[in-house]
Amino acid sequence: AAMVVTMVAIFILGQLLKRTLGGQTGDTLGAAIELGELVFLLALL
């Protein structure tokens, strides 16, 4: 379940970045990694 929640969060972030910035950059990729880790660990609780 934690993996599904993480994938949904990263998908939403990707769509948001595509809409606002026109795509991903190195900074947003790093942020996505950190966000993914955070969401995954919180979903495990």
Phi and psi in radians as a Rosetta constraint file:
Dihedral C 1 N 2 CA 2 C 2 CIRCULARHARMONIC -1.127 0.35
Dihedral N 2 CA 2 C 2 N 3 CIRCULARHARMONIC -0.634 0.35
Dihedral C 2 N 3 CA 3 C 3 CIRCULARHARMONIC -1.165 0.35
Dihedral N 3 CA 3 C 3 N 4 CIRCULARHARMONIC -0.679 0.35
Dihedral C 3 N 4 CA 4 C 4 CIRCULARHARMONIC -1.147 0.35
Dihedral N 4 CA 4 C 4 N 5 CIRCULARHARMONIC -0.770 0.35
Dihedral C 4 N 5 CA 5 C 5 CIRCULARHARMONIC -1.061 0.35
Dihedral N 5 CA 5 C 5 N 6 CIRCULARHARMONIC -0.728 0.35
Dihedral C 5 N 6 CA 6 C 6 CIRCULARHARMONIC -1.124 0.35
Dihedral N 6 CA 6 C 6 N 7 CIRCULARHARMONIC -0.775 0.35
Dihedral C 6 N 7 CA 7 C 7 CIRCULARHARMONIC -1.099 0.35
Dihedral N 7 CA 7 C 7 N 8 CIRCULARHARMONIC -0.684 0.35
Dihedral C 7 N 8 CA 8 C 8 CIRCULARHARMONIC -1.138 0.35
Dihedral N 8 CA 8 C 8 N 9 CIRCULARHARMONIC -0.756 0.35
Dihedral C 8 N 9 CA 9 C 9 CIRCULARHARMONIC -1.103 0.35
Dihedral N 9 CA 9 C 9 N 10 CIRCULARHARMONIC -0.738 0.35
Dihedral C 9 N 10 CA 10 C 10 CIRCULARHARMONIC -1.197 0.35
Dihedral N 10 CA 10 C 10 N 11 CIRCULARHARMONIC -0.649 0.35
Dihedral C 10 N 11 CA 11 C 11 CIRCULARHARMONIC -1.094 0.35
Dihedral N 11 CA 11 C 11 N 12 CIRCULARHARMONIC -0.781 0.35
Dihedral C 11 N 12 CA 12 C 12 CIRCULARHARMONIC -1.096 0.35
Dihedral N 12 CA 12 C 12 N 13 CIRCULARHARMONIC -0.748 0.35
Dihedral C 12 N 13 CA 13 C 13 CIRCULARHARMONIC -1.073 0.35
Dihedral N 13 CA 13 C 13 N 14 CIRCULARHARMONIC -0.746 0.35
Dihedral C 13 N 14 CA 14 C 14 CIRCULARHARMONIC -1.064 0.35
Dihedral N 14 CA 14 C 14 N 15 CIRCULARHARMONIC -0.735 0.35
Dihedral C 14 N 15 CA 15 C 15 CIRCULARHARMONIC -1.153 0.35
Dihedral N 15 CA 15 C 15 N 16 CIRCULARHARMONIC -0.701 0.35
Dihedral C 15 N 16 CA 16 C 16 CIRCULARHARMONIC -1.098 0.35
Dihedral N 16 CA 16 C 16 N 17 CIRCULARHARMONIC -0.766 0.35
Dihedral C 16 N 17 CA 17 C 17 CIRCULARHARMONIC -1.174 0.35
Dihedral N 17 CA 17 C 17 N 18 CIRCULARHARMONIC -0.649 0.35
Dihedral C 17 N 18 CA 18 C 18 CIRCULARHARMONIC -1.126 0.35
Dihedral N 18 CA 18 C 18 N 19 CIRCULARHARMONIC -0.681 0.35
Dihedral C 18 N 19 CA 19 C 19 CIRCULARHARMONIC -1.281 0.35
Dihedral N 19 CA 19 C 19 N 20 CIRCULARHARMONIC -0.718 0.35
Dihedral C 19 N 20 CA 20 C 20 CIRCULARHARMONIC -1.541 0.35
Dihedral N 20 CA 20 C 20 N 21 CIRCULARHARMONIC -0.691 0.35
Dihedral C 20 N 21 CA 21 C 21 CIRCULARHARMONIC -1.885 0.35
Dihedral N 21 CA 21 C 21 N 22 CIRCULARHARMONIC -0.166 0.35
Dihedral C 21 N 22 CA 22 C 22 CIRCULARHARMONIC 1.464 0.35
Dihedral N 22 CA 22 C 22 N 23 CIRCULARHARMONIC 0.147 0.35
Dihedral C 22 N 23 CA 23 C 23 CIRCULARHARMONIC 2.648 0.35
Dihedral N 23 CA 23 C 23 N 24 CIRCULARHARMONIC -2.859 0.35
Dihedral C 23 N 24 CA 24 C 24 CIRCULARHARMONIC -1.849 0.35
Dihedral N 24 CA 24 C 24 N 25 CIRCULARHARMONIC 2.672 0.35
Dihedral C 24 N 25 CA 25 C 25 CIRCULARHARMONIC -2.165 0.35
Dihedral N 25 CA 25 C 25 N 26 CIRCULARHARMONIC 3.080 0.35
Dihedral C 25 N 26 CA 26 C 26 CIRCULARHARMONIC -1.077 0.35
Dihedral N 26 CA 26 C 26 N 27 CIRCULARHARMONIC -0.671 0.35
Dihedral C 26 N 27 CA 27 C 27 CIRCULARHARMONIC -1.153 0.35
Dihedral N 27 CA 27 C 27 N 28 CIRCULARHARMONIC -0.724 0.35
Dihedral C 27 N 28 CA 28 C 28 CIRCULARHARMONIC -1.251 0.35
Dihedral N 28 CA 28 C 28 N 29 CIRCULARHARMONIC -0.523 0.35
Dihedral C 28 N 29 CA 29 C 29 CIRCULARHARMONIC -1.147 0.35
Dihedral N 29 CA 29 C 29 N 30 CIRCULARHARMONIC -0.751 0.35
Dihedral C 29 N 30 CA 30 C 30 CIRCULARHARMONIC -1.087 0.35
Dihedral N 30 CA 30 C 30 N 31 CIRCULARHARMONIC -0.707 0.35
Dihedral C 30 N 31 CA 31 C 31 CIRCULARHARMONIC -1.134 0.35
Dihedral N 31 CA 31 C 31 N 32 CIRCULARHARMONIC -0.659 0.35
Dihedral C 31 N 32 CA 32 C 32 CIRCULARHARMONIC -1.135 0.35
Dihedral N 32 CA 32 C 32 N 33 CIRCULARHARMONIC -0.665 0.35
Dihedral C 32 N 33 CA 33 C 33 CIRCULARHARMONIC -1.110 0.35
Dihedral N 33 CA 33 C 33 N 34 CIRCULARHARMONIC -0.839 0.35
Dihedral C 33 N 34 CA 34 C 34 CIRCULARHARMONIC -1.117 0.35
Dihedral N 34 CA 34 C 34 N 35 CIRCULARHARMONIC -0.739 0.35
Dihedral C 34 N 35 CA 35 C 35 CIRCULARHARMONIC -1.106 0.35
Dihedral N 35 CA 35 C 35 N 36 CIRCULARHARMONIC -0.719 0.35
Dihedral C 35 N 36 CA 36 C 36 CIRCULARHARMONIC -1.056 0.35
Dihedral N 36 CA 36 C 36 N 37 CIRCULARHARMONIC -0.760 0.35
Dihedral C 36 N 37 CA 37 C 37 CIRCULARHARMONIC -1.095 0.35
Dihedral N 37 CA 37 C 37 N 38 CIRCULARHARMONIC -0.776 0.35
Dihedral C 37 N 38 CA 38 C 38 CIRCULARHARMONIC -1.103 0.35
Dihedral N 38 CA 38 C 38 N 39 CIRCULARHARMONIC -0.825 0.35
Dihedral C 38 N 39 CA 39 C 39 CIRCULARHARMONIC -1.107 0.35
Dihedral N 39 CA 39 C 39 N 40 CIRCULARHARMONIC -0.737 0.35
Dihedral C 39 N 40 CA 40 C 40 CIRCULARHARMONIC -1.072 0.35
Dihedral N 40 CA 40 C 40 N 41 CIRCULARHARMONIC -0.822 0.35
Dihedral C 40 N 41 CA 41 C 41 CIRCULARHARMONIC -1.157 0.35
Dihedral N 41 CA 41 C 41 N 42 CIRCULARHARMONIC -0.679 0.35
Dihedral C 41 N 42 CA 42 C 42 CIRCULARHARMONIC -1.183 0.35
Dihedral N 42 CA 42 C 42 N 43 CIRCULARHARMONIC -0.599 0.35
Dihedral C 42 N 43 CA 43 C 43 CIRCULARHARMONIC -1.219 0.35
Dihedral N 43 CA 43 C 43 N 44 CIRCULARHARMONIC -0.430 0.35
Dihedral C 43 N 44 CA 44 C 44 CIRCULARHARMONIC -1.240 0.35
Dihedral N 44 CA 44 C 44 N 45 CIRCULARHARMONIC -0.407 0.35
